[in-house]
Amino acid sequence: MPGFQHVPILDWRLYELGRKSEFISQLRDALINVGFMYLQHPPVRPGLIEEVKQLLPRLFELPKEEKERLKMANSPHFLGYSALGDELTKGKVDQREQFDFGTPYECIWKKGDPEYLKLWGPAQWPSEELLPGFRNIYTTYLTQVEKLSETFIRLVSEALGLSPDALDVFFDRPMSSMQHRSKVVKYPPSGNSQQGVGPHTDSGFLTFLLQGSPHRGLQAQNLDGEWIDVPPIEDTLVINLGKGLEFVTQKIAIATTHRVLSPQQGSGDRYSVPFFQIIRQDVKLADVPLSFPLDIIDLRDARASRGAYDSVNYAEYPSLPSGEVSLIGRIKSHPDVAERHYLELFRQYFPNDTK
């Protein structure tokens, strides 16, 4: 079977109108053969999505002093503002500016606890005076996507021949007691580098992406190593699978490598808003084996084998708690935060840094 040449579109209305089996069938194919999909007509209030989109440019127009106050290096939770060029992917600089936010959570870490417990904690928010309404609108959006993610992961479970609650073990209950992550990203036109963000896979289970402007740039890598465009489509979210889900499903569902190319000069800024569904920090994925029906395993085995691909991140899932895997990923991407809040790990992963 050749690699996919387009990303499938799944219509949420099928599920809402009682055609669940049809939706599950389409979802199964997307999970096993693509690892990427559009969700059309998602259960997020359309007016809310437009409100979020309208706020995106204004967020990045905040004064320099406010951005400095919100700088990610101030946060042991890796939440806050990253200036253009602050983040690395595969050791190369990404040409993007971003704010990292999270769903509400108070950090429970105390001295003697695993360092990864520091990852979850309060977000840094722009001043209400400087950006009225942003926090309320954005947290409302996160709440609605979080609710969608909880329903969707159960549909994923069913699509892979498991009971709807088979993946519940990977989440704290209620799911709202965890912290899920989100970014607001601005990709400016760049004449020097095409790497808006370099080739990578996501961690965790599912990512729900709102493409906040009409620019192309997002690409997914098929099993043949080809880069396939994932252009914006009105009234959709893009969903892709994380490395954690690939591991626990024994590579039945695939975490597809993806990248973003910088916009062309003169085309304006590209905006995107990913939401990352996070799993329990203390769970070691290898300790929770799942048993899949033979017909589902046959579908995996009938899929073409994966050729050379450009992402090797999150290889630690078989041996470490998921929280530690996530922390390692953040350390590698944000050495400035690591040096300030995780000095021992910083020295481990950046041994040649002499600052």
Protein Blocks (a to p, Z undefined) as FASTA:
>chain_A
ZZdfbdcdddfklmmnopamlmmmmmmmmmmmnopacdehiabdfklmmmmmmmmmmmmm
pcfklmmmmpmklpmnlpajddehiaceehiacdddddddddddddfbdehiafklmmpc
cdddddfklmghklmmmmmmmmmmmmmmmmmmmmmmmmnopafklmmmmpccdfklpccd
dddddddddfkbcclbacdddehjbdcdddfbfbehiacddfkopacdddddehiacddd
dfklmmmnoomaccdddddddddehkapaddddddddddfklcfklmccdddfklmmmmm
mpccddddfbfghklmmmmcfklmmmmmmmmmmmmlmmmmmmmlmmmmmmmbcZZ
